[in-house]
Amino acid sequence: MKKLALAKLLAKHTSVSTGAAADDLDRVVHDILKSLRKGKSASVPGLGKFVPGKDAVVRFKGTRAKQ
């Protein structure tokens, strides 16, 4: 999914403008990258966690939906 499509979807579900939703997405991505560059993991509640690894490899550990 591209950023604009995700921003439109987020805007629709949160009653904010597409521009505001895009800004929020940028902020979230920036915060995730900032944590990873410091060698810390970054959690996305309800989705999972980005974990820094060796040789600049980043892994994503998704949460499994409870059935």
MARBAMAR-597924 format. One line per field, with one value per atom (N, C-alpha, C): residue in three letters; x, y, z; residue number from 1; atom name. Coordinates in nm, 2 decimals, m for minus. Each point is the difference from the previous one (the first is absolute). Layout:
! residues N
type	c(ala | ...)
c1	c(X | ...)
c2	c(Y | ...)
c3	c(Z | ...)
seq	c(NUM | ...)
atom	c(CA | ...)
//
This chain:
! residues 67
type	c(met | met | met | lys | lys | lys | lys | lys | lys | leu | leu | leu | ala | ala | ala | leu | leu | leu | ala | ala | ala | lys | lys | lys | leu | leu | leu | leu | leu | leu | ala | ala | ala | lys | lys | lys | his | his | his | thr | thr | thr | ser | ser | ser | val | val | val | ser | ser | ser | thr | thr | thr | gly | gly | gly | ala | ala | ala | ala | ala | ala | ala | ala | ala | asp | asp | asp | asp | asp | asp | leu | leu | leu | asp | asp | asp | arg | arg | arg | val | val | val | val | val | val | his | his | his | asp | asp | asp | ile | ile | ile | leu | leu | leu | lys | lys | lys | ser | ser | ser | leu | leu | leu | arg | arg | arg | lys | lys | lys | gly | gly | gly | lys | lys | lys | ser | ser | ser | ala | ala | ala | ser | ser | ser | val | val | val | pro | pro | pro | gly | gly | gly | leu | leu | leu | gly | gly | gly | lys | lys | lys | phe | phe | phe | val | val | val | pro | pro | pro | gly | gly | gly | lys | lys | lys | asp | asp | asp | ala | ala | ala | val | val | val | val | val | val | arg | arg | arg | phe | phe | phe | lys | lys | lys | gly | gly | gly | thr | thr | thr | arg | arg | arg | ala | ala | ala | lys | lys | lys | gln | gln | gln)
c1	c(0.09 | m0.09 | 0.09 | m0.03 | 0.07 | m0.04 | 0.09 | m0.03 | m0.13 | m0.03 | m0.12 | m0.12 | 0.00 | m0.12 | m0.02 | 0.11 | 0.00 | m0.05 | 0.05 | m0.05 | m0.14 | m0.05 | m0.15 | m0.08 | 0.04 | m0.07 | 0.00 | 0.12 | 0.01 | m0.09 | 0.00 | m0.08 | m0.15 | m0.04 | m0.14 | m0.05 | 0.09 | m0.04 | 0.02 | 0.07 | 0.03 | m0.06 | m0.06 | m0.07 | 0.10 | 0.12 | 0.10 | 0.02 | 0.07 | 0.03 | 0.11 | 0.00 | 0.10 | 0.14 | 0.02 | 0.13 | 0.04 | m0.09 | 0.03 | 0.03 | m0.07 | 0.03 | 0.14 | 0.03 | 0.13 | 0.11 | m0.02 | 0.10 | 0.01 | m0.11 | 0.01 | 0.08 | m0.02 | 0.07 | 0.15 | 0.04 | 0.14 | 0.06 | m0.08 | 0.05 | 0.03 | m0.09 | 0.01 | 0.12 | 0.02 | 0.11 | 0.13 | 0.00 | 0.12 | 0.04 | m0.10 | 0.02 | 0.06 | m0.06 | 0.05 | 0.15 | 0.03 | 0.13 | 0.10 | m0.04 | 0.08 | 0.04 | m0.10 | 0.02 | 0.10 | m0.02 | 0.08 | 0.14 | 0.02 | 0.14 | 0.07 | m0.07 | 0.06 | 0.02 | m0.04 | 0.01 | m0.11 | m0.11 | m0.11 | m0.11 | m0.09 | m0.11 | m0.11 | m0.09 | m0.12 | m0.13 | m0.09 | m0.12 | m0.11 | m0.09 | m0.12 | m0.11 | m0.07 | m0.11 | m0.10 | m0.03 | m0.09 | 0.05 | 0.13 | 0.06 | 0.12 | 0.09 | 0.12 | 0.12 | 0.12 | 0.12 | 0.11 | 0.06 | 0.12 | 0.12 | 0.09 | 0.11 | 0.13 | 0.09 | 0.13 | 0.09 | 0.07 | 0.08 | 0.14 | 0.09 | 0.13 | 0.01 | 0.10 | 0.02 | m0.11 | m0.06 | m0.11 | m0.13 | m0.02 | m0.11 | m0.11 | m0.12 | m0.11 | m0.11 | m0.04 | m0.10 | m0.13 | m0.11 | m0.13 | m0.06 | m0.04 | m0.06 | m0.15 | m0.09 | m0.14 | m0.07 | m0.10 | m0.08 | m0.10 | m0.03 | m0.10 | m0.14 | m0.09 | m0.14 | m0.05 | m0.07 | m0.05 | m0.13 | m0.02 | m0.12 | m0.09)
c2	c(m0.12 | 0.12 | 0.12 | 0.10 | 0.12 | 0.10 | 0.09 | 0.10 | 0.07 | 0.05 | 0.08 | m0.09 | m0.12 | m0.09 | m0.02 | m0.03 | m0.02 | 0.13 | 0.11 | 0.13 | 0.02 | m0.03 | 0.02 | m0.09 | m0.13 | m0.09 | 0.04 | 0.05 | 0.04 | 0.13 | 0.09 | 0.12 | m0.04 | m0.09 | m0.04 | m0.06 | m0.08 | m0.06 | 0.08 | 0.11 | 0.09 | 0.14 | 0.02 | 0.14 | 0.11 | m0.02 | 0.11 | 0.01 | 0.11 | 0.02 | m0.10 | m0.02 | m0.09 | 0.06 | 0.13 | 0.06 | m0.03 | 0.02 | m0.03 | m0.14 | m0.09 | m0.14 | m0.04 | 0.07 | m0.03 | 0.05 | 0.12 | 0.05 | m0.09 | m0.06 | m0.10 | m0.12 | m0.05 | m0.12 | 0.04 | 0.11 | 0.05 | 0.00 | 0.05 | 0.00 | m0.14 | m0.09 | m0.14 | m0.06 | 0.01 | m0.06 | 0.06 | 0.13 | 0.07 | m0.05 | m0.02 | m0.05 | m0.14 | m0.08 | m0.14 | 0.00 | 0.07 | 0.01 | 0.05 | 0.10 | 0.06 | m0.10 | m0.08 | m0.11 | m0.11 | m0.04 | m0.10 | 0.05 | 0.12 | 0.06 | 0.00 | 0.01 | m0.01 | m0.14 | m0.10 | m0.14 | m0.05 | 0.08 | m0.04 | m0.06 | m0.08 | m0.05 | 0.11 | m0.02 | 0.10 | m0.08 | 0.02 | m0.07 | 0.08 | m0.07 | 0.05 | m0.07 | 0.05 | m0.07 | m0.06 | m0.13 | m0.07 | m0.06 | 0.04 | m0.05 | m0.09 | 0.05 | m0.07 | 0.09 | m0.05 | 0.08 | m0.01 | 0.11 | 0.01 | m0.02 | m0.10 | m0.03 | 0.02 | 0.08 | 0.02 | m0.13 | m0.03 | m0.12 | 0.04 | m0.10 | 0.03 | 0.04 | 0.07 | 0.04 | 0.08 | 0.09 | 0.09 | m0.08 | m0.12 | m0.08 | 0.03 | 0.03 | 0.03 | m0.12 | m0.05 | m0.11 | 0.06 | m0.06 | 0.04 | m0.13 | 0.02 | m0.11 | 0.03 | m0.05 | 0.03 | m0.07 | 0.06 | m0.06 | m0.09 | m0.11 | m0.09 | 0.03 | 0.00 | 0.03 | m0.12 | 0.03 | m0.11 | m0.04 | m0.13 | m0.05 | m0.07)
c3	c(0.00 | 0.00 | 0.00 | m0.08 | m0.01 | 0.11 | 0.03 | 0.11 | m0.02 | m0.12 | m0.02 | 0.03 | m0.05 | 0.02 | 0.15 | 0.07 | 0.15 | 0.07 | m0.04 | 0.06 | m0.02 | m0.12 | m0.03 | 0.08 | 0.02 | 0.08 | 0.15 | 0.05 | 0.13 | 0.03 | m0.10 | 0.01 | 0.00 | m0.08 | 0.00 | 0.13 | 0.07 | 0.12 | 0.13 | m0.02 | 0.12 | m0.01 | m0.11 | m0.03 | 0.01 | m0.06 | m0.01 | m0.15 | m0.04 | m0.14 | m0.05 | m0.13 | m0.05 | 0.03 | m0.01 | 0.03 | 0.14 | 0.10 | 0.14 | 0.02 | m0.07 | 0.02 | m0.06 | m0.11 | m0.06 | 0.09 | 0.06 | 0.10 | 0.12 | 0.05 | 0.11 | m0.04 | m0.13 | m0.04 | m0.01 | m0.05 | m0.01 | 0.14 | 0.10 | 0.14 | 0.05 | m0.02 | 0.05 | m0.07 | m0.13 | m0.07 | 0.06 | 0.01 | 0.06 | 0.14 | 0.08 | 0.14 | 0.00 | m0.09 | m0.02 | m0.04 | m0.10 | m0.05 | 0.10 | 0.08 | 0.10 | 0.11 | 0.04 | 0.09 | m0.05 | m0.13 | m0.06 | m0.01 | m0.04 | m0.01 | 0.13 | 0.11 | 0.13 | 0.05 | m0.08 | 0.04 | 0.08 | 0.01 | 0.08 | m0.09 | 0.06 | m0.08 | 0.01 | m0.10 | m0.01 | m0.01 | 0.09 | 0.00 | m0.07 | m0.07 | m0.06 | 0.06 | 0.10 | 0.07 | m0.10 | 0.02 | m0.08 | m0.13 | m0.03 | m0.12 | 0.03 | 0.08 | 0.03 | 0.04 | m0.03 | 0.05 | m0.11 | m0.02 | m0.09 | 0.10 | m0.04 | 0.09 | m0.09 | 0.05 | m0.07 | 0.01 | m0.10 | 0.00 | m0.04 | m0.03 | m0.04 | m0.15 | m0.03 | m0.14 | m0.06 | 0.08 | m0.04 | m0.05 | 0.05 | m0.04 | 0.11 | m0.05 | 0.09 | m0.02 | 0.11 | 0.00 | 0.05 | m0.05 | 0.05 | 0.06 | 0.13 | 0.07 | 0.02 | m0.09 | 0.01 | 0.11 | 0.05 | 0.11 | m0.08 | 0.06 | m0.05 | 0.05 | m0.08 | 0.04 | 0.08 | 0.11 | 0.08 | m0.06 | m0.01 | m0.07 | 0.10)
seq	c(1 | 1 | 1 | 2 | 2 | 2 | 3 | 3 | 3 | 4 | 4 | 4 | 5 | 5 | 5 | 6 | 6 | 6 | 7 | 7 | 7 | 8 | 8 | 8 | 9 | 9 | 9 | 10 | 10 | 10 | 11 | 11 | 11 | 12 | 12 | 12 | 13 | 13 | 13 | 14 | 14 | 14 | 15 | 15 | 15 | 16 | 16 | 16 | 17 | 17 | 17 | 18 | 18 | 18 | 19 | 19 | 19 | 20 | 20 | 20 | 21 | 21 | 21 | 22 | 22 | 22 | 23 | 23 | 23 | 24 | 24 | 24 | 25 | 25 | 25 | 26 | 26 | 26 | 27 | 27 | 27 | 28 | 28 | 28 | 29 | 29 | 29 | 30 | 30 | 30 | 31 | 31 | 31 | 32 | 32 | 32 | 33 | 33 | 33 | 34 | 34 | 34 | 35 | 35 | 35 | 36 | 36 | 36 | 37 | 37 | 37 | 38 | 38 | 38 | 39 | 39 | 39 | 40 | 40 | 40 | 41 | 41 | 41 | 42 | 42 | 42 | 43 | 43 | 43 | 44 | 44 | 44 | 45 | 45 | 45 | 46 | 46 | 46 | 47 | 47 | 47 | 48 | 48 | 48 | 49 | 49 | 49 | 50 | 50 | 50 | 51 | 51 | 51 | 52 | 52 | 52 | 53 | 53 | 53 | 54 | 54 | 54 | 55 | 55 | 55 | 56 | 56 | 56 | 57 | 57 | 57 | 58 | 58 | 58 | 59 | 59 | 59 | 60 | 60 | 60 | 61 | 61 | 61 | 62 | 62 | 62 | 63 | 63 | 63 | 64 | 64 | 64 | 65 | 65 | 65 | 66 | 66 | 66 | 67 | 67 | 67)
atom	c(N | CA | C | N | CA | C | N | CA | C | N | CA | C | N | CA | C | N | CA | C | N | CA | C | N | CA | C | N | CA | C | N | CA | C | N | CA | C | N | CA | C | N | CA | C | N | CA | C | N | CA | C | N | CA | C | N | CA | C | N | CA | C | N | CA | C | N | CA | C | N | CA | C | N | CA | C | N | CA | C | N | CA | C | N | CA | C | N | CA | C | N | CA | C | N | CA | C | N | CA | C | N | CA | C | N | CA | C | N | CA | C | N | CA | C | N | CA | C | N | CA | C | N | CA | C | N | CA | C | N | CA | C | N | CA | C | N | CA | C | N | CA | C | N | CA | C | N | CA | C | N | CA | C | N | CA | C | N | CA | C | N | CA | C | N | CA | C | N | CA | C | N | CA | C | N | CA | C | N | CA | C | N | CA | C | N | CA | C | N | CA | C | N | CA | C | N | CA | C | N | CA | C | N | CA | C | N | CA | C | N | CA | C | N | CA | C | N | CA | C | N | CA | C | N | CA | C | N | CA | C | N | CA | C)
//
